[in-house]
């Protein structure tokens, strides 16, 4: 609200800008600042449904359908419904993340009880001193994610919070051995975002491992782990049979400037985009692309470190998700929206949490800077600046 009220007339960009609320009431003005970019696509889909020829099927149906159902309860106020849905899902995701981190600390998977293996012939290093309580590590995970510079998308009418809540819930259930509940939650996640289908990998690994350790047959667990793939297939059938889409999913993404490329090509294109000043005439700023590149490389390093320090289940979630980001090159900017897509890679925040929890001063400084960066990026986004 402060950004919009103090910066003069808005320069509206993107499609469906006519959906932005124009009322002068305080409520309308407060709601309107959230109606930016993809949020307008989700609003239009919730209100008018999909069309086969406009690229709307790039947006998966769970979020707009859930927002439409909630809006019916609220008397048709779709923007309020979207914001309530996103914020409520974010709260659920943070509660589940806190619970998951405490569970992993209790099992010794993360935190001060973790002991690294020593090379053969050498004495194993001592375990880290138990100076950090599991609750502090869980708190650090939550705060690091909640105050990440682009975490305002968790509260916006986007799918990040819903997808994150469903993903954490699915993996938590898998870690607790509840195969069918985990599969059902992952199926819902796969109807929220394309990335959800990849949950079959960590679920299959975790559920099969748990069944094998308990001496139980693994076939039911493997079937349950395939439910997210079924969810993605159901979305495809819906788009083809009901909406009338005839092309492939890649052709639909192509309408948004998406192209498959080797990873080195997308990285070189990103560096070139940054060093040549981007494309300000189209709203593609080089510093935004620099944030995307930094996030991609930074989360990759954390994910690689997680191969040794986290259970394999989490690596099977983060690494395939990152691989998709390396294999895409967008026309607006090469790594468009990568900073937002890495938000849901919560294992990376789990990995950093013990280090932050042991260094209070560093953690406070980092969280303060991240919070300030989030405020600045949100203000830019409300001004129709494209962040992600």
Phi and psi in degrees as a GROMACS rama.xvg file:
@    title "Ramachandran Plot"
@    xaxis  label "Phi"
@    yaxis  label "Psi"
@TYPE xy
-62.0603  -41.9394  UNK-2
-61.825  -42.9039  UNK-3
-72.855  -39.2913  UNK-4
-71.9035  -25.863  UNK-5
-104.685  -4.6814  UNK-6
-107.882  9.25963  UNK-7
83.1346  -164.236  UNK-8
-62.1828  142.499  UNK-9
-78.2591  143.995  UNK-10
-102.855  101.048  UNK-11
-78.5481  133.39  UNK-12
-128.001  167.322  UNK-13
85.3565  179.863  UNK-14
-96.3576  160  UNK-15
63.0256  28.2938  UNK-16
-63.8325  -19.5576  UNK-17
-67.313  -13.5124  UNK-18
-79.4409  -13.4255  UNK-19
-66.0881  131.665  UNK-20
-63.9499  135.545  UNK-21
-117.126  6.62792  UNK-22
-65.6499  155.909  UNK-23
-92.7643  -3.16705  UNK-24
-67.7305  156.474  UNK-25
-61.4478  -37.4985  UNK-26
-64.4156  -47.4389  UNK-27
-62.0116  -40.5139  UNK-28
-67.8164  -36.0854  UNK-29
-68.5461  -37.3961  UNK-30
-73.9907  -35.1078  UNK-31
-64.2068  -28.9157  UNK-32
-66.3348  -17.4131  UNK-33
-91.6557  -7.18923  UNK-34
-89.5997  81.0974  UNK-35
-133.879  138.861  UNK-36
51.5756  -121.067  UNK-37
-60.7448  -24.8952  UNK-38
-58.4239  -34.367  UNK-39
-71.9747  -32.1788  UNK-40
-66.6466  -44.0954  UNK-41
-64.4819  -37.1599  UNK-42
-65.5886  -44.0557  UNK-43
-64.1356  -41.0939  UNK-44
-63.5821  -42.0449  UNK-45
-62.6338  -34.9827  UNK-46
-88.3705  -36.5482  UNK-47
-121  -8.06909  UNK-48
85.0435  -175.765  UNK-49
-88.1886  157.532  UNK-50
-128.143  149.455  UNK-51
-76.4379  -20.0307  UNK-52
-117.151  9.3971  UNK-53
-115.572  7.0525  UNK-54
82.1204  3.55035  UNK-55
-66.8808  -22.3559  UNK-56
-75.2629  1.41081  UNK-57
-71.5796  -16.2397  UNK-58
-103.017  118.789  UNK-59
-72.4936  157.582  UNK-60
-85.2553  -16.4105  UNK-61
-59.1849  -48.4129  UNK-62
-63.716  -51.8348  UNK-63
-64.0139  -33.5749  UNK-64
-68.361  -42.3646  UNK-65
-65.0891  -40.1945  UNK-66
-64.7613  -39.0305  UNK-67
-64.3805  -41.81  UNK-68
-63.9141  -42.8023  UNK-69
-67.3428  -36.9153  UNK-70
-63.2119  -34.3091  UNK-71
-61.1834  -39.1847  UNK-72
-67.3579  -32.7531  UNK-73
-92.7769  15.1228  UNK-74
76.2576  26.5194  UNK-75
91.8702  5.19938  UNK-76
-81.8774  86.5314  UNK-77
-66.9799  -38.2905  UNK-78
-67.5324  -42.4091  UNK-79
-60.9179  -42.4916  UNK-80
-60.8255  -43.8612  UNK-81
-63.1331  -44.1849  UNK-82
-67.3503  -39.5711  UNK-83
-64.1092  -42.1336  UNK-84
-62.27  -47.3646  UNK-85
-64.3566  -46.5145  UNK-86
-68.6668  -40.0681  UNK-87
-64.1665  -42.0131  UNK-88
-64.2694  -35.2202  UNK-89
-64.8275  -43.3118  UNK-90
-60.4722  -45.3216  UNK-91
-60.2199  -43.3401  UNK-92
-61.6476  -41.5741  UNK-93
-68.0496  -39.4606  UNK-94
-62.8993  -43.819  UNK-95
-67.5738  -38.3949  UNK-96
-62.737  -43.2431  UNK-97
-59.5471  -44.6564  UNK-98
-65.0705  -41.0333  UNK-99
-65.1816  -42.7393  UNK-100
-64.9076  -41.2673  UNK-101
-62.5502  -37.9956  UNK-102
-62.6226  -44.6372  UNK-103
-68.5715  -33.7993  UNK-104
-65.1579  -42.0038  UNK-105
-63.6009  -32.2787  UNK-106
-85.5758  -5.43258  UNK-107
80.1696  11.838  UNK-108
-74.9429  -31.8519  UNK-109
-138.667  163.554  UNK-110
99.0208  -168.963  UNK-111
-69.1287  -16.1066  UNK-112
-85.7955  -5.20775  UNK-113
-68.2058  130.68  UNK-114
-121.222  124.001  UNK-115
-77.5749  151.229  UNK-116
-75.4139  140.342  UNK-117
-94.3093  148.963  UNK-118
-58.5391  153.308  UNK-119
-61.2395  134.602  UNK-120
90.7531  -3.85949  UNK-121
-116.15  153.306  UNK-122
-73.5771  133.511  UNK-123
-63.2089  142.893  UNK-124
-67.2932  152.098  UNK-125
-68.5059  151.517  UNK-126
-65.2413  151.419  UNK-127
-61.1677  141.007  UNK-128
-60.5764  137.128  UNK-129
-77.3274  63.5196  UNK-130
-89.3953  -7.95527  UNK-131
-121.142  121.792  UNK-132
-74.6034  149.791  UNK-133
-54.439  -36.012  UNK-134
-62.5855  -37.34  UNK-135
-68.3618  -38.0843  UNK-136
-66.5918  -41.9383  UNK-137
-63.3602  -41.1386  UNK-138
-60.7928  -43.4097  UNK-139
-62.9917  -38.1098  UNK-140
-61.0622  -46.1211  UNK-141
-65.4953  -46.9709  UNK-142
-66.7648  -38.8469  UNK-143
-62.0403  -38.432  UNK-144
-76.1309  -43.3656  UNK-145
-66.6387  -29.714  UNK-146
-104.462  9.65673  UNK-147
-58.2202  145.287  UNK-148
-52.4963  -29.3941  UNK-149
-109.274  18.8835  UNK-150
-70.9399  -7.13809  UNK-151
-62.6794  -18.1442  UNK-152
-66.3539  -19.2282  UNK-153
-65.0197  -26.3232  UNK-154
-99.1762  -13.0308  UNK-155
-79.4728  165.868  UNK-156
-74.1106  61.7561  UNK-157
-123.919  174.428  UNK-158
-89.0109  -5.05437  UNK-159
-54.6252  -49.6423  UNK-160
-68.8594  -40.935  UNK-161
-64.703  -45.6659  UNK-162
-63.753  -41.9984  UNK-163
-63.8609  -44.4497  UNK-164
-60.7587  -44.9033  UNK-165
-67.0026  -38.0001  UNK-166
-67.6139  -48.1266  UNK-167
-62.0424  -41.9751  UNK-168
-61.192  -41.6944  UNK-169
-64.7353  -45.5101  UNK-170
-70.9177  -32.8408  UNK-171
-64.484  -44.7348  UNK-172
-63.3111  -37.9021  UNK-173
-64.2553  -42.4334  UNK-174
-65.3423  -24.224  UNK-175
-93.8397  1.32734  UNK-176
84.0454  13.6778  UNK-177
-94.8053  85.2359  UNK-178
-64.2796  -51.9496  UNK-179
-71.3447  -34.3109  UNK-180
-64.7183  -43.3166  UNK-181
-60.8428  -44.059  UNK-182
-63.5865  -41.0054  UNK-183
-65.0108  -41.6685  UNK-184
-64.9012  -40.392  UNK-185
-66.3054  -35.0925  UNK-186
-59.5215  -44.6454  UNK-187
-62.9123  -40.7343  UNK-188
-60.377  -35.7843  UNK-189
-71.5506  -17.6086  UNK-190
-90.6908  -2.51179  UNK-191
-98.0684  -36.7099  UNK-192
-150.234  151.502  UNK-193
-56.2946  -37.8361  UNK-194
-57.9478  -22.9334  UNK-195
-60.8885  -29.5474  UNK-196
-61.64  -27.3609  UNK-197
-69.5953  -12.2034  UNK-198
-64.4674  -16.0736  UNK-199
-59.1197  -32.2122  UNK-200
-68.0619  -57.1614  UNK-201
-66.3669  -34.3616  UNK-202
-65.7032  -45.1339  UNK-203
-59.3796  -45.2232  UNK-204
-63.2879  -50.5575  UNK-205
-67.2121  -45.2931  UNK-206
-68.6495  -39.8783  UNK-207
-65.7319  -40.546  UNK-208
-63.0726  -43.1765  UNK-209
-65.2569  -42.5099  UNK-210
-66.0653  -41.9239  UNK-211
-64.3805  -41.093  UNK-212
-64.9111  -33.1342  UNK-213
-85.6462  -1.96893  UNK-214
71.9545  28.7714  UNK-215
-109.369  155.96  UNK-216
-62.9698  140.523  UNK-217
-93.4786  -10.4205  UNK-218
-57.3905  -46.0283  UNK-219
-60.6691  -37.2093  UNK-220
-64.9836  -40.6349  UNK-221
-66.7155  -37.4003  UNK-222
-63.948  -44.3188  UNK-223
-61.5719  -36.8359  UNK-224
-69.0504  -18.4306  UNK-225
-86.0453  -3.3009  UNK-226
-60.31  -36.8414  UNK-227
-62.7301  -32.9574  UNK-228
-65.0668  -40.7088  UNK-229
-60.6714  -40.161  UNK-230
-59.8199  -44.5011  UNK-231
-64.583  -39.0951  UNK-232
-64.9769  -39.0789  UNK-233
-63.5885  -38.3636  UNK-234
-62.2824  -44.7057  UNK-235
-61.3288  -41.8542  UNK-236
-64.0362  -41.0713  UNK-237
-61.8361  -45.9529  UNK-238
-63.5635  -38.4677  UNK-239
-78.2787  -46.1884  UNK-240
-84.3722  -37.3209  UNK-241
-95.7726  -49.9594  UNK-242
-76.6097  -33.0807  UNK-243
96.0741  22.1248  UNK-244
-73.0503  133.094  UNK-245
-107.413  -26.627  UNK-246
-81.8524  176.055  UNK-247
-80.6338  170.01  UNK-248
-63.4201  -34.9818  UNK-249
-65.3004  -35.8982  UNK-250
-66.8654  -38.3077  UNK-251
-63.3122  -45.5945  UNK-252
-63.5643  -29.8084  UNK-253
-61.1821  -28.9647  UNK-254
-62.408  -21.5894  UNK-255
-100.211  13.9127  UNK-256
82.5843  18.3706  UNK-257
-84.2875  136.567  UNK-258
-142.576  139.817  UNK-259
-78.2998  130.018  UNK-260
-142.428  158.863  UNK-261
-63.574  150.035  UNK-262
-59.5061  -38.2017  UNK-263
-64.7198  -29.9938  UNK-264
-71.6407  -42.8669  UNK-265
-65.9222  -36.4642  UNK-266
-68.2571  -43.3754  UNK-267
-64.3259  -39.6112  UNK-268
-62.4815  -37.9366  UNK-269
-65.106  -46.2229  UNK-270
-61.1835  -42.8395  UNK-271
-62.31  -41.759  UNK-272
-60.7543  -40.1022  UNK-273
-70.8013  -46.9572  UNK-274
-71.8275  -22.6784  UNK-275
-95.6266  3.38958  UNK-276
91.9631  9.28039  UNK-277
67.3944  -147.688  UNK-278
-139.308  73.7461  UNK-279
-57.1459  -29.0272  UNK-280
-61.8024  -31.4641  UNK-281
-95.412  -0.62091  UNK-282
88.2668  10.6979  UNK-283
-93.7912  102.008  UNK-284
-93.8313  139.59  UNK-285
-63.3263  -33.1816  UNK-286
-70.4485  -28.5196  UNK-287
-68.4176  -42.0721  UNK-288
-64.0755  -34.3578  UNK-289
-63.9935  -37.3113  UNK-290
-63.5311  -43.2923  UNK-291
-60.8808  -45.5159  UNK-292
-64.6223  -41.8526  UNK-293
-61.9518  -43.1604  UNK-294
-63.5984  -43.6734  UNK-295
-62.2259  -47.7216  UNK-296
-70.6374  -40.463  UNK-297
-65.0791  -45.3949  UNK-298
-69.0351  -29.5659  UNK-299
-64.6141  -43.5502  UNK-300
-63.6021  -40.315  UNK-301
-65.2823  -41.3983  UNK-302
-64.3061  -38.5753  UNK-303
-65.7312  -41.4043  UNK-304
-62.4551  -32.6766  UNK-305
-67.331  -18.1181  UNK-306
-59.6069  -32.0897  UNK-307
-98.0289  -27.4434  UNK-308
-107.261  -8.18679  UNK-309
-125.486  156.62  UNK-310
-56.6637  148.447  UNK-311
-59.2654  -25.0172  UNK-312
-53.6406  -42.7358  UNK-313
-73.1447  -35.1453  UNK-314
-65.866  -35.4301  UNK-315
-69.8912  -14.3213  UNK-316
-90.4284  -47.3387  UNK-317
-75.0228  -44.0686  UNK-318
-66.0713  -46.0928  UNK-319
-62.3818  -34.9761  UNK-320
-64.0673  -40.8535  UNK-321
-68.7699  -36.2871  UNK-322
-59.1073  -39.3308  UNK-323
-59.9901  -39.6802  UNK-324
-69.5583  -28.246  UNK-325
-76.5057  -19.9693  UNK-326
-101.266  15.7838  UNK-327
-122.947  148.451  UNK-328
-140.719  118.164  UNK-329
-100.684  152.738  UNK-330
-76.8627  -31.2774  UNK-331
-68.4171  -50.4468  UNK-332
-154.995  144.924  UNK-333
-53.4243  -42.9285  UNK-334
-108.563  38.1551  UNK-335
-51.9267  128.953  UNK-336
71.3716  8.95232  UNK-337
-59.5581  -38.683  UNK-338
-59.7555  -35.7863  UNK-339
-74.0294  -39.3951  UNK-340
-68.2458  -29.237  UNK-341
-78.158  -11.7261  UNK-342
-55.4799  -37.586  UNK-343
-83.8417  3.63159  UNK-344
-85.1541  64.2348  UNK-345
-60.5974  -28.0902  UNK-346
-58.0113  -28.528  UNK-347
-66.2798  -35.909  UNK-348
-72.191  -36.0329  UNK-349
-60.4632  -39.0361  UNK-350
-67.2203  -38.4836  UNK-351
-79.4856  -18.8327  UNK-352
-60.8663  -46.1304  UNK-353
-59.5922  -39.0788  UNK-354
-63.4994  -43.4789  UNK-355
-67.7925  -40.0607  UNK-356
-64.521  -28.293  UNK-357
-84.0007  -9.34991  UNK-358
-128.743  79.6418  UNK-359
-58.3836  -43.9724  UNK-360
-64.7779  -43.5075  UNK-361
-63.8975  -42.4464  UNK-362
-62.2627  -44.4871  UNK-363
-63.4948  -42.8586  UNK-364
-64.0746  -44.5424  UNK-365
-63.8781  -45.0891  UNK-366
-66.3355  -35.6546  UNK-367
-65.6661  -45.1786  UNK-368
-65.4782  -40.9513  UNK-369
-64.2095  -39.9849  UNK-370
-64.4141  -40.0525  UNK-371
-65.2538  -41.8345  UNK-372
-62.3433  -39.4  UNK-373
-62.3339  -42.0436  UNK-374
-62.1825  -42.6754  UNK-375
-66.4522  -42.7427  UNK-376
-67.5583  -36.9193  UNK-377
-65.2462  -42.3716  UNK-378
-60.5972  -41.891  UNK-379
-63.6325  -41.5487  UNK-380
-65.1376  -41.134  UNK-381
-64.5815  -21.9789  UNK-382
-86.9537  16.2492  UNK-383
69.534  23.0087  UNK-384
-80.0222  136.317  UNK-385
-86.2136  114.531  UNK-386
-98.5173  -49.5394  UNK-387
